[in-house]
Amino acid sequence: MYLVGKINVISTLPEKFKRLNDIAYNLWWTWNSEAIDLYREIDLDLWEKVDKNPVRFLQEVSQKKLQSKLSDEEYLSRLDKVVASFDSYMSESNTWFSQNYPEHTDKKVAYFSAEYGLSEVLPIYSGGLGVLSGDHCKSASDLGIPFTAIGLFYKQGYFRQRINKDGWQETCFNDLNISQLPMLPALNSNGEQVRISITFAGRTVYAIVWKVQIGRINLYLMDTDVAENSPADRSLTSRLYGGDQETRIQQEIFLGIGGIRVLDALGIQANVYHMNEGHSSFMGLELIRKLINEKHLNFNEAKEVVANSTIFTTHTPVPAGNDVFPLFMMDKYFGDFWGQLGISRYDFLELGLKYPEDQNFNMTVLALTLAGRKNGVSRLHGAVSRKIFGDVWPEVPEDDVPITYVTNGIHTLTWLSPKIKALYDKYLEQDWQKKIYSEETFARINNIPDEELWATHVELKNKLINFIRDRLKKQKLANGESMEAVRQVDNFLDPKALTIGFARRFATYKRANLIFRNLARIQKILNDPERPIQIIFAGKAHPADGPAHDVIKNINDIAKMEGFYGKVILLENYNMTVARNLVQGVDVWMNNPRRPLEASGTSGQKVCINGVINFSILDGWWCEGYNGENGWVIGDESEFDNEHIQDNTDSESIYDTLEQKIIPLFYNVNEKGIPTEWVRIMKNSIGSLAWNYSTDRMVKEYTTQMYVPAITGSLKICADDYSLARSMCGFRSHLASNWPNVQIFAEKSAGDLKYYKTDSCHEIYLSSTVCLGYIDPSNVTLEVYYGTLSNGKIVNAQTAEMHCEEKTGDGTYRYSISLKIDDGGEYGYTFRITPKHEHLINRFDTGLIKWIV
């Protein structure tokens, strides 16, 4: 045997093709199909072999293939056009942000997330959270937001899923080849790759930093696989959501604390810090530490500064989605940290305790405590979050808990089929891509002829079925199944049958197998010879989630049963490639989580832009999106105490809606074979949803409601050597020390507030006396809090501010209001007092509130 060495030969690009390399290293190509076409047309077989990775493609493409394209004038013309489009995009200065906030173009937003779903080429995402982060970055680029993203580089990514012959999920990990990925070393001002370090319990761990270009913005990823680290530390960032709690806390220290150090090493001075989920919450502690050390503020002053510049988005109402660490672990990793903050261990741990769970440090609570602006990801999720985390602000009514919402969206051009895009280019306004966030953009959707829209959809459906058959054949071959079983795949799925898609992370609350609750009934529905349906499933279960593995096994077993074989399909290794084909090619997208546990859900937003119709539980975004004419609902908004009853009720709703509404509508076709009523709903779905559930709209809302107010607040709080921060701390301290003495007095009878009886629209005069002690009346708001009575409690509460009429003694004042209630009914009322200051981000964030007793 001869000793064999390796020689890696990189193809040399002809001069005319040099710019293909520039585009390959910028993920702009992921949402510009014309750019993708330039690579695939050189060598389609190689493009598929390298998994549609343009960087690797250019490294391996043959010189012969390149040379052959040099004589293709039509190709070269399109190349010039794409390059011009790329250069124009990258150099454009007249962006949405610069038009609307020209005074803030030199400011910077830093965005922290544990995962980013930008492309299947860079698999550092597990599901919806990561894809949302990736889409957020892309729209930030499109809108011209001065935006920098921070994350971790997982060399083994998230696992590859294999479903074995018996139907059980198996997990596979492979190292990514950095030289073949669209990322480059992040360089400092000296031209050297950025390196940072973190001290863990007496040892120092190092990380290098990589740069991923996403249009006009950059994502920086930390990587601990460096020679200075021990083998264990080199693998610290290897896997997303891998390892034990020790690994998890170390990764999150790197993400939060290390992320701030990356910004420092790159010389990026951020004005706003956005924590996407609680994984990066330690970021706030590092910002406080820096302000104490560098600006000589005390802890409370530094915390005030951080609150003004920090935003936190929570994504899950499921307890497992909120990271917690035992207190002994916090002692281990932060035992020397609270001293640097100038606070005690008790005060430090208080930042992350969610009572009565006082044995674990909760990362979501830490983020809620430190961030001045907080939001959920749909209107319903905002309400659920206020309920779950209300204990962080005792005495504050649920509706006033300082958590708002910005409903999630999707990056339209990433998920839009090129075929549907061609229709939009033809029938919508010429510059529709620059105004995706506008309702007017999709007002012309009815201009598309039914025949063209339906023909395009049928073409995409056939493409999907061919894609699925190819994957299933490979899946069966890998499992050692017979060639007869492989050949049978060619008869799987009927292009003319109603096709339902269900693909997402296989957490148990998402109830992937709910449609099989009554097997006999769904089997009958599937096998109607005149009106058949078929269902395609895909999704990964977390490696440690045993019950979710059981769901995959259950669906796989059903798919093999008589009456289901070839009509129920379970695809393995759900990723962005699979998702893209599914959301563009199925007829109906089904989503049936256990309400209200779906924070937002974005897969249904990806389908509507492609003319696919949603069939979903009224949870997450669909509560806002459904209008009665753009899809179908499963169940209603009822709340259940019994999960068994809930599952029975929702599954019956699925069957009834399929039989009575969806199936008849799909198969009711005109003389041309077009289901005109179905196409009408397709158009209603596009017109009502495509603009409103885009990340362009979402990022605009973050900018106007969060980023710009945070920039303004941050500038004010830092001005004049942080004088406002010191003033606000003095204000808070003064309030806190005097608040226990605040009292409200009002007229009572038999221990209750006075009873009034009046006609609707007549005013009621209410008054109360307040003892404020040393607190000035200008620093408080006194309100009457009223609403309809239900079981002796005020519901649907409203408030009205009362006016200070006179000072009645030392620190005592009389307030009054003339209250008018228009609608008849029985109402309850009470009085409350809260802090007031023009620079408070949210008066309820203080936790100071006093009710009449």
C-alpha positions in Angstrom: 0.0 0.0 0.0 1.4 3.4 -1.0 1.3 6.3 1.4 -1.4 8.6 0.1 -1.4 12.4 0.5 -4.1 14.9 -0.4 -4.1 17.6 -3.0 -7.0 20.0 -2.9 -7.4 21.7 -6.3 -9.6 24.8 -6.4 -11.1 25.7 -9.7 -9.8 29.0 -11.1 -12.6 31.3 -12.1 -12.4 33.1 -15.4 -12.3 36.9 -14.9 -15.9 37.3 -16.1 -17.0 34.9 -13.3 -15.1 36.5 -10.5 -18.1 38.2 -9.1 -19.9 34.9 -8.7 -17.5 34.4 -5.8 -18.5 37.7 -4.2 -22.1 36.7 -4.4 -21.5 33.2 -3.1 -20.1 34.7 0.1 -23.1 36.9 0.7 -26.4 35.2 1.6 -28.2 37.7 -0.6 -28.3 34.9 -3.0 -30.7 32.9 -0.7 -33.5 35.3 -1.6 -32.6 36.1 -5.2 -33.5 33.1 -7.4 -31.9 34.7 -10.4 -28.5 34.5 -8.7 -29.1 30.9 -7.8 -29.9 30.1 -11.4 -26.4 31.4 -12.4 -24.7 28.6 -10.5 -27.1 25.7 -11.2 -27.1 26.4 -15.0 -23.3 25.9 -15.1 -23.5 22.3 -13.9 -26.9 21.1 -12.5 -25.6 17.7 -11.4 -22.8 19.3 -9.4 -25.2 21.9 -7.9 -27.3 19.1 -6.5 -24.3 17.1 -5.4 -22.9 19.9 -3.3 -26.4 20.5 -1.8 -26.9 23.9 -3.5 -23.9 25.5 -1.8 -22.4 28.1 -4.2 -19.1 28.4 -2.3 -18.4 24.7 -2.6 -19.8 24.7 -6.1 -17.2 27.2 -7.3 -14.4 25.2 -5.6 -15.3 22.0 -7.4 -16.8 23.1 -10.8 -14.8 21.9 -13.8 -12.9 24.3 -16.0 -14.6 22.8 -19.0 -18.0 23.7 -17.7 -16.9 27.2 -16.9 -15.3 27.7 -20.3 -18.5 26.5 -22.0 -20.5 29.3 -20.4 -18.1 32.0 -21.6 -19.5 31.6 -25.1 -23.1 31.8 -23.9 -24.1 35.4 -24.5 -27.5 35.1 -23.0 -26.0 33.6 -19.8 -23.4 36.4 -19.6 -26.1 39.0 -20.1 -28.0 37.6 -17.1 -24.8 37.4 -15.1 -24.2 41.1 -15.7 -27.8 41.9 -14.7 -27.5 39.9 -11.4 -24.2 41.5 -10.6 -25.6 45.0 -11.2 -28.6 44.2 -9.0 -26.3 42.9 -6.2 -24.1 46.0 -6.5 -27.1 48.3 -6.5 -28.6 46.6 -3.5 -25.3 46.8 -1.5 -24.6 50.4 -2.3 -28.2 51.7 -1.9 -28.3 54.6 0.6 -32.0 55.5 0.1 -33.4 52.7 2.2 -36.6 52.7 4.3 -34.7 53.4 7.4 -32.6 56.2 6.0 -35.8 57.8 4.6 -37.7 57.6 7.9 -34.9 58.0 10.4 -32.1 59.9 8.7 -30.9 61.3 12.1 -30.2 57.7 13.3 -28.3 56.2 10.4 -25.1 56.3 12.4 -26.6 54.4 15.3 -26.4 50.6 15.6 -28.7 47.7 16.7 -27.0 44.6 18.1 -29.2 41.4 17.8 -28.4 38.3 19.8 -29.8 34.8 19.1 -28.8 31.3 19.8 -29.6 30.1 16.3 -30.0 31.4 12.8 -31.8 29.7 9.9 -30.4 31.5 6.9 -29.9 28.6 4.5 -29.7 24.9 4.6 -26.0 25.4 3.5 -25.4 26.8 7.0 -27.3 24.4 9.4 -27.0 26.3 12.7 -30.7 26.3 13.4 -33.2 23.8 14.8 -36.5 25.2 13.9 -38.8 28.2 14.0 -36.8 30.4 16.4 -33.7 30.1 14.2 -35.6 30.7 10.9 -37.3 33.7 12.5 -33.8 35.1 13.4 -32.6 34.5 9.9 -35.6 36.1 8.3 -35.3 39.0 10.8 -31.7 39.6 9.6 -32.7 39.5 6.0 -35.5 42.1 6.4 -33.2 44.3 8.5 -30.9 44.3 5.5 -33.7 45.0 3.0 -35.0 47.9 5.1 -31.5 49.3 5.7 -31.5 48.9 9.5 -28.0 49.6 11.0 -28.0 46.0 12.3 -25.4 43.6 13.6 -26.2 40.0 14.6 -24.3 37.8 17.2 -24.4 34.1 17.6 -22.4 30.9 17.9 -20.9 28.7 15.2 -22.0 25.1 15.7 -19.5 23.0 13.8 -21.7 20.0 13.8 -24.9 22.1 13.5 -28.2 20.7 14.6 -28.5 16.9 14.1 -29.4 15.2 10.8 -32.5 13.1 11.3 -32.7 9.5 10.1 -35.9 7.5 10.5 -34.9 3.9 10.5 -36.8 0.9 9.1 -38.7 0.5 12.3 -39.8 4.1 12.4 -37.6 5.4 15.1 -35.7 8.7 14.8 -31.9 8.4 14.8 -29.6 11.4 15.2 -26.5 11.9 13.1 -23.8 14.6 13.5 -21.2 15.6 11.0 -18.5 18.3 11.1 -19.1 21.1 8.7 -16.2 22.1 6.5 -15.6 25.7 7.2 -13.7 26.3 4.0 -16.8 25.3 2.1 -19.2 27.6 3.9 -20.3 31.1 3.1 -18.4 32.7 6.0 -15.1 34.4 6.4 -12.8 35.2 9.3 -14.0 38.4 11.2 -11.0 40.7 11.2 -10.1 43.4 13.7 -8.5 46.8 12.8 -5.1 45.1 12.6 -6.4 42.7 9.9 -6.3 39.7 12.4 -9.1 37.3 13.1 -10.9 38.4 16.1 -10.4 36.3 19.3 -12.1 36.7 22.6 -11.9 34.8 25.9 -14.2 34.0 28.8 -13.1 32.8 32.3 -15.1 29.7 33.5 -14.6 28.7 37.1 -10.9 29.4 37.1 -10.0 28.5 33.5 -9.9 30.6 30.4 -11.7 29.5 27.2 -11.0 31.2 23.9 -13.1 31.7 20.8 -12.4 32.9 17.3 -15.0 34.8 15.3 -16.4 34.2 11.9 -18.4 36.7 9.7 -21.4 35.8 7.7 -22.6 38.5 5.2 -26.4 38.7 4.9 -27.0 41.4 2.3 -26.0 44.7 3.9 -25.6 43.4 7.4 -23.2 41.0 9.2 -23.6 38.1 11.5 -20.7 37.3 13.8 -20.3 33.7 15.1 -18.1 32.6 18.0 -16.2 29.3 17.6 -14.3 27.6 20.5 -12.6 25.1 18.3 -9.1 26.6 18.7 -5.8 25.1 19.7 -5.5 26.9 23.0 -8.5 25.2 24.5 -8.8 21.7 26.0 -10.6 19.0 23.9 -13.7 19.5 26.0 -13.7 23.3 25.5 -12.9 22.9 21.8 -16.2 21.1 21.4 -18.1 23.6 23.5 -19.8 25.2 20.5 -20.0 22.1 18.4 -23.7 21.4 18.7 -26.8 23.5 19.0 -28.8 22.6 22.1 -26.5 19.6 22.7 -24.9 18.4 25.9 -25.9 18.8 29.5 -26.7 21.9 31.6 -23.0 22.6 32.0 -22.6 22.9 28.3 -25.7 24.9 28.0 -24.7 27.5 30.6 -21.3 27.8 29.1 -22.7 28.3 25.6 -25.1 31.0 26.9 -22.3 32.8 28.8 -20.4 32.9 25.5 -23.5 34.1 23.6 -24.3 36.9 26.0 -21.0 37.9 27.7 -18.8 36.8 24.8 -21.1 38.5 22.3 -20.5 41.9 24.0 -16.8 41.2 23.8 -17.0 40.5 20.1 -18.7 43.8 19.5 -15.9 45.5 21.5 -13.2 43.7 19.6 -14.7 44.8 16.3 -15.1 48.4 17.5 -18.9 48.3 17.1 -20.6 50.6 19.6 -24.2 49.5 19.7 -27.0 51.8 20.9 -29.6 49.1 21.1 -29.3 45.5 22.2 -32.0 43.0 21.2 -32.1 39.6 23.0 -34.0 37.1 20.9 -35.2 34.7 23.6 -33.6 34.2 27.0 -30.4 32.4 25.8 -28.5 35.6 25.6 -29.7 37.2 28.9 -26.2 37.3 30.4 -25.5 40.0 27.9 -27.2 42.5 30.2 -25.0 41.6 33.1 -21.9 42.2 31.0 -23.2 45.6 29.9 -23.8 46.5 33.5 -20.3 45.3 34.5 -18.7 47.4 31.8 -20.5 50.5 32.8 -19.5 50.0 36.4 -15.8 49.4 35.5 -15.5 51.9 32.7 -18.0 54.7 33.5 -17.8 54.4 37.3 -21.6 54.0 37.7 -23.1 52.1 40.6 -25.2 49.0 39.9 -28.6 50.7 39.9 -27.3 53.5 37.6 -25.8 51.0 35.2 -29.0 48.9 35.3 -31.0 52.0 34.4 -28.7 52.6 31.4 -29.0 49.0 30.2 -32.8 49.0 30.6 -33.1 52.0 28.3 -31.1 50.3 25.5 -32.2 46.7 25.8 -35.1 44.8 24.2 -36.2 41.3 25.0 -38.4 39.0 22.8 -39.8 35.9 24.4 -40.9 33.2 22.0 -42.5 30.4 24.1 -45.2 29.9 26.7 -43.9 26.3 27.2 -41.8 25.9 30.4 -39.3 23.7 28.6 -38.5 26.7 26.3 -37.4 28.8 29.2 -33.8 27.9 30.4 -33.2 27.5 34.1 -30.0 26.7 35.9 -29.7 25.4 39.5 -28.3 28.0 42.0 -25.2 25.9 42.7 -24.3 26.3 39.0 -24.8 30.0 39.2 -22.4 30.0 42.1 -19.9 28.1 40.1 -19.9 30.3 37.1 -20.8 33.7 38.6 -19.3 33.4 42.1 -16.8 36.2 41.3 -19.2 38.2 39.1 -21.6 39.8 41.6 -18.7 41.3 43.4 -17.8 43.1 40.2 -21.3 44.5 40.1 -21.1 45.7 43.6 -24.1 43.7 44.8 -24.6 40.7 47.1 -25.2 37.1 46.1 -28.8 37.5 47.2 -29.4 40.6 45.1 -27.7 38.9 42.1 -29.8 35.8 42.3 -33.0 37.8 42.8 -32.5 39.1 39.2 -33.4 35.6 37.9 -35.8 34.0 40.4 -39.4 33.3 39.5 -41.3 32.6 42.7 -42.2 30.2 44.0 -39.5 28.4 42.0 -36.7 29.7 44.2 -34.1 26.9 43.5 -33.5 27.8 39.9 -32.2 30.8 38.1 -34.5 31.6 35.2 -33.0 33.2 32.1 -36.3 34.6 30.9 -36.9 36.3 34.2 -33.3 37.7 34.0 -34.1 39.2 30.6 -37.5 40.5 31.8 -35.8 42.1 34.8 -33.0 43.8 32.8 -34.7 44.8 29.5 -36.7 48.0 29.4 -38.8 46.9 26.5 -40.3 43.4 26.3 -42.6 41.6 23.8 -44.2 38.4 22.9 -44.5 37.3 19.2 -48.3 37.5 18.7 -51.2 39.3 20.3 -52.3 36.1 22.1 -48.8 35.2 23.1 -48.3 38.6 24.6 -51.4 38.0 26.7 -50.2 34.5 27.7 -46.8 35.9 28.6 -48.3 38.5 30.8 -50.1 35.7 32.6 -47.1 33.4 33.0 -44.7 36.1 34.1 -47.1 38.3 36.1 -45.3 37.2 39.3 -42.3 39.2 38.3 -44.4 42.3 39.0 -46.6 41.5 42.0 -49.7 43.6 42.5 -49.7 44.7 38.8 -52.9 43.5 37.0 -52.3 41.0 34.3 -53.3 43.4 31.5 -50.8 45.9 32.7 -47.8 43.6 33.0 -45.1 45.4 30.8 -44.9 42.8 28.0 -46.3 43.9 24.6 -46.3 42.0 21.4 -44.9 42.2 17.8 -46.4 39.4 15.7 -43.8 37.4 13.8 -43.5 37.3 10.1 -41.4 35.6 7.3 -39.0 36.9 4.8 -41.1 36.8 1.7 -38.5 36.4 -1.0 -36.8 33.6 0.9 -39.9 31.5 0.9 -41.7 32.6 -2.2 -41.6 30.2 -5.2 -39.9 31.7 -8.2 -42.9 30.6 -10.2 -45.3 32.5 -8.0 -42.9 35.4 -7.9 -43.0 35.6 -11.7 -46.8 36.0 -11.5 -46.3 38.8 -9.0 -43.7 40.5 -11.2 -46.2 40.3 -14.1 -49.4 41.5 -12.3 -48.4 43.5 -9.3 -46.8 46.9 -9.3 -43.3 47.0 -10.8 -41.6 47.8 -7.5 -43.7 45.5 -5.3 -40.6 43.8 -3.8 -39.6 47.1 -2.2 -43.0 47.5 -0.5 -43.9 44.0 0.7 -45.0 45.5 4.0 -47.8 47.5 2.4 -51.3 46.3 2.1 -51.6 48.2 -1.2 -48.9 46.0 -2.7 -51.1 43.0 -2.8 -54.3 44.8 -3.6 -53.9 43.8 -7.3 -53.8 40.0 -6.5 -57.1 39.6 -8.3 -55.5 40.8 -11.5 -53.9 37.4 -11.8 -56.2 35.2 -14.0 -57.5 32.1 -12.1 -56.1 29.9 -14.9 -52.6 31.2 -14.5 -52.6 31.0 -10.7 -54.0 27.5 -10.6 -51.7 26.2 -13.4 -48.7 27.5 -11.5 -49.9 25.9 -8.3 -50.4 22.5 -10.1 -46.9 22.8 -11.5 -45.5 23.4 -8.0 -47.5 20.5 -6.6 -46.1 18.1 -9.3 -42.6 19.4 -8.5 -43.2 18.7 -4.8 -44.4 15.1 -5.5 -41.3 14.4 -7.6 -39.1 15.8 -4.8 -40.8 13.6 -2.2 -40.5 10.5 -4.3 -36.8 11.0 -4.8 -36.2 11.5 -1.1 -38.3 8.5 -0.1 -36.4 6.3 -2.5 -33.1 7.3 -0.9 -34.7 6.9 2.5 -35.8 3.3 1.7 -32.5 2.4 0.1 -30.6 3.6 3.2 -32.9 1.5 5.4 -32.1 -1.6 3.3 -35.6 -2.1 2.0 -36.3 -4.2 -1.1 -36.1 -2.8 -4.6 -39.8 -3.6 -4.9 -40.5 -1.3 -2.0 -38.4 1.4 -3.7 -40.2 1.0 -7.0 -43.6 1.3 -5.3 -42.7 4.9 -4.4 -43.4 5.9 -8.0 -47.0 5.3 -7.2 -47.1 7.3 -4.0 -49.1 10.5 -4.0 -51.6 11.5 -6.6 -51.0 14.9 -8.2 -54.7 15.4 -8.5 -55.6 14.5 -4.9 -56.1 17.1 -2.2 -52.7 17.3 -0.5 -52.3 18.4 3.1 -48.9 19.4 4.6 -47.9 19.2 8.2 -44.2 20.1 9.0 -42.7 21.6 12.1 -40.7 20.7 15.1 -42.2 17.6 16.6 -42.9 18.8 20.1 -45.8 16.9 21.7 -47.9 20.1 22.2 -48.0 20.5 18.4 -50.0 17.2 18.2 -48.6 16.0 14.9 -50.7 12.8 15.0 -54.0 14.5 16.1 -55.6 13.8 12.7 -55.2 10.0 13.4 -57.2 10.1 16.7 -60.1 8.3 15.0 -58.3 6.0 12.6 -61.4 4.6 11.0 -62.8 8.0 10.2 -59.7 9.4 8.7 -59.1 6.2 6.7 -62.5 6.6 5.1 -61.8 10.3 4.3 -58.4 9.4 2.7 -59.8 6.7 0.5 -62.9 8.3 -1.0 -62.5 7.1 -4.6 -64.1 10.3 -6.0 -62.4 12.8 -3.6 -59.2 11.3 -2.1 -56.8 13.2 0.1 -53.2 12.6 1.1 -51.0 14.0 4.0 -47.3 14.7 4.1 -45.5 15.0 7.4 -42.0 16.1 8.3 -40.3 17.2 11.5 -37.6 16.5 14.0 -38.0 15.6 17.7 -35.4 16.9 20.1 -33.0 14.0 20.9 -34.0 14.0 24.5 -37.8 14.3 24.0 -38.9 10.7 24.3 -42.7 11.4 23.9 -42.0 13.3 20.6 -40.0 10.3 19.3 -43.1 8.2 20.0 -45.2 10.5 17.9 -42.8 10.0 14.9 -42.9 6.3 15.4 -46.8 6.4 15.6 -47.1 8.3 12.3 -44.5 6.0 10.6 -46.5 2.9 11.7 -49.8 4.4 10.4 -48.1 5.3 7.1 -47.4 1.5 6.6 -51.0 0.4 7.3 -53.4 -0.7 4.7 -55.5 2.3 3.6 -52.7 4.7 4.5 -49.8 3.3 2.6 -48.7 5.8 -0.2 -51.2 8.3 1.1 -49.6 9.2 4.4 -45.9 10.2 3.9 -43.3 10.8 6.6 -40.2 12.5 5.3 -37.0 12.4 7.3 -34.5 15.2 8.0 -36.8 18.2 7.9 -34.8 21.2 6.9 -35.2 24.4 4.9 -35.0 22.5 1.6 -37.9 20.3 2.6 -39.8 23.2 4.1 -39.4 25.3 1.0 -40.8 22.5 -1.3 -43.7 21.8 1.1 -44.9 25.3 1.7 -44.8 26.0 -2.1 -46.5 22.7 -3.2 -49.2 21.4 -0.9 -52.8 22.5 -1.2 -53.6 22.9 2.5 -51.3 23.6 5.5 -52.5 22.1 8.7 -51.5 23.3 12.1 -53.1 21.9 15.3 -51.1 22.8 18.4 -52.7 22.6 21.8 -54.1 26.2 22.3 -52.6 28.5 23.6 -49.1 27.0 23.5 -48.2 28.1 20.0 -46.4 31.4 20.5 -46.7 32.5 16.9 -45.9 29.8 14.4 -44.5 31.0 11.0 -44.9 28.0 8.8 -48.4 29.0 7.9 -47.2 32.5 6.9 -44.8 30.9 4.5 -47.6 29.0 2.7 -50.0 31.9 2.2 -47.5 33.9 0.0 -47.5 30.8 -2.3 -51.3 30.5 -2.6 -51.5 27.6 -0.2 -54.4 27.8 2.3 -54.2 27.5 6.1 -56.2 25.1 8.1 -55.3 25.9 11.7 -56.1 26.1 15.4 -56.9 29.7 16.5 -53.6 30.1 18.2 -50.5 32.2 17.6 -50.6 34.4 14.5 -53.7 32.7 13.0 -55.9 34.4 15.7 -55.0 37.7 14.0 -54.7 36.4 10.4 -58.0 34.5 10.0 -60.8 36.6 8.6 -63.4 34.0 7.6 -62.6 34.2 3.9 -58.9 33.3 3.8 -58.7 29.8 5.2 -60.3 27.5 7.8 -60.1 27.1 11.5 -59.9 24.0 13.7 -62.1 24.2 16.8 -62.7 27.6 18.3 -61.3 29.8 21.1 -62.6 27.6 23.9 -60.3 26.9 26.8 -60.0 23.3 28.2 -58.9 22.0 31.6 -58.9 18.4 30.2 -56.4 17.6 27.4 -58.2 14.4 26.4 -61.5 16.4 25.8 -59.5 19.1 24.0 -57.9 16.5 21.7 -61.2 14.8 21.0 -63.0 18.1 20.3 -60.2 19.4 18.0 -59.9 16.2 16.0 -63.6 16.0 15.4 -63.4 19.6 14.1 -60.7 18.5 11.7 -62.8 15.7 10.3 -66.0 17.8 10.1 -64.3 20.7 8.4 -62.5 18.4 5.9 -65.7 16.6 5.0 -68.1 19.5 4.9 -66.0 22.4 3.6 -62.5 21.7 2.4 -62.9 18.6 0.3 -66.1 19.6 -1.5 -64.6 23.0 -2.3 -61.4 21.5 -3.7 -63.2 19.1 -6.0 -65.8 21.5 -7.2 -64.3 22.5 -10.6 -65.5 24.3 -13.6 -65.4 23.1 -17.2 -61.7 24.0 -17.4 -60.9 21.9 -14.4 -60.3 24.9 -12.1 -61.8 25.0 -8.6 -62.8 28.7 -8.9 -64.0 29.0 -5.3 -60.8 27.5 -4.1 -58.8 29.9 -6.1 -60.8 32.7 -4.7 -59.8 31.7 -1.2 -56.2 31.4 -2.4 -56.3 35.0 -3.6 -58.0 36.1 -0.4 -55.2 34.4 1.6 -52.5 36.1 -0.4 -54.2 39.6 -0.4 -55.0 39.6 3.3 -51.9 37.9 4.7 -48.8 38.2 2.5 -48.0 41.8 3.5 -49.0 41.7 7.1 -47.1 38.6 8.0 -43.8 39.5 6.4 -40.7 40.2 8.4 -40.6 43.6 6.6 -43.7 44.6 8.5 -42.4 42.9 11.6 -39.0 44.7 11.5 -40.7 48.0 10.8 -42.7 47.5 13.9 -39.6 46.6 15.9 -37.9 49.7 14.6 -40.7 52.1 15.3 -41.9 50.6 18.6 -38.6 49.4 20.0 -35.4 50.3 18.3 -35.9 54.0 17.7 -37.4 54.6 21.2 -34.5 52.7 22.6 -32.0 54.7 20.6 -33.6 57.9 21.8 -33.8 56.7 25.4 -30.2 55.5 25.3 -28.9 58.8 24.1 -30.8 60.7 26.8 -29.7 58.3 29.6 -26.0 58.6 28.6 -25.9 62.3 28.0 -24.0 64.7 30.3 -22.0 61.9 31.9 -25.1 59.8 32.6 -26.7 62.5 34.6 -30.2 61.3 33.8 -29.3 57.7 34.8 -28.2 59.1 38.2 -31.3 61.2 38.4 -33.6 58.3 37.6 -31.8 56.1 40.2 -32.3 58.8 42.8 -36.0 59.0 41.7 -36.5 55.3 42.0 -34.7 55.2 45.4 -36.8 58.0 46.7 -39.9 56.3 45.6 -38.9 52.9 46.9 -38.1 54.2 50.4 -41.3 56.2 50.7 -43.7 53.9 48.9 -44.6 51.8 52.0 -46.2 55.0 53.5 -48.4 55.8 50.6 -52.1 55.3 51.3 -55.4 55.9 49.5 -58.6 56.7 51.4 -62.1 56.9 49.9 -65.7 56.9 51.1 -66.8 53.4 52.2 -69.8 51.7 53.7 -69.7 48.4 55.5 -66.1 48.0 54.5 -66.7 48.4 50.7 -66.4 51.4 48.4 -69.5 53.4 48.0 -72.3 52.0 45.9 -73.6 54.3 43.1 -76.7 53.9 40.9 -77.1 56.1 37.9 -78.4 56.2 34.3 -76.0 55.4 31.4 -74.1 58.4 30.1 -74.6 60.3 33.4 -71.4 61.3 35.2 -70.5 60.0 38.6 -68.4 62.1 40.9 -65.7 60.0 42.6 -63.1 61.3 45.0 -60.4 60.0 47.3 -57.7 61.3 49.5 -54.1 60.2 49.2 -51.3 60.3 51.7 -48.0 60.6 49.7 -45.7 61.7 52.5 -42.5 63.0 50.9 -43.5 62.0 47.4 -44.5 65.0 45.2 -47.9 64.6 43.4 -46.2 65.2 40.1 -44.4 61.9 40.5 -47.6 59.8 40.8 -50.7 58.9 38.9 -53.9 58.2 40.7 -56.5 56.3 38.7 -60.0 54.8 39.1 -59.8 51.2 37.9 -63.2 49.9 36.8 -64.9 47.3 34.7 -67.7 44.8 34.6 -68.1 42.4 37.5 -67.7 38.7 37.2 -67.8 36.5 40.3 -67.0 39.6 42.4 -63.9 40.5 40.3 -63.3 43.3 37.8 -62.9 42.1 34.3 -62.3 44.0 31.0 -60.8 46.7 33.1 -60.4 50.3 32.1 -58.7 53.2 33.8 -59.3 56.9 34.1 -56.8 59.3 35.6 -58.0 61.4 38.5 -57.0 65.0 39.1 -55.4 66.6 42.2 -57.9 69.1 43.5 -56.2 70.4 46.6 -53.6 69.7 49.3 -55.4 68.8 52.5 -52.5 68.5 54.8 -48.8 67.7 55.1 -48.3 65.2 52.2 -52.0 64.6 51.8 -54.0 65.4 48.7 -57.6 65.1 47.5 -58.2 63.7 44.0 -61.4 63.5 42.0 -62.9 62.5 38.7 -66.3 62.7 37.0 -66.7 59.3 35.4 -69.1 58.5 32.7 -70.0 54.9 31.7 -72.0 54.6 28.5 -73.1 51.0 28.6 -75.5 49.6 31.1 -74.6 46.8 33.5 -73.0 46.1 36.9 -69.6 47.6 37.3 -66.9 47.4 40.0 -64.4 50.1 40.7 -61.4 50.7 42.9 -58.5 53.2 43.1 -54.8 52.7 42.5 -51.6 54.8 42.5 -48.5 54.3 40.4 -45.2 56.2 39.8 -45.0 58.9 37.1 -42.0 60.2 35.4 -41.4 61.3 31.8 -38.4 59.1 31.5 -39.9 55.9 32.8 -40.1 53.4 30.0 -43.1 51.7 31.6 -44.5 52.8 34.9 -45.4 49.2 35.8 -41.8 48.0 35.3 -41.0 49.5 38.7 -43.3 47.0 40.4 -44.5 49.9 42.6 -48.3 50.1 42.8 -50.7 50.8 45.7 -54.3 49.9 45.8 -57.0 51.1 48.2 -57.5 48.7 51.1 
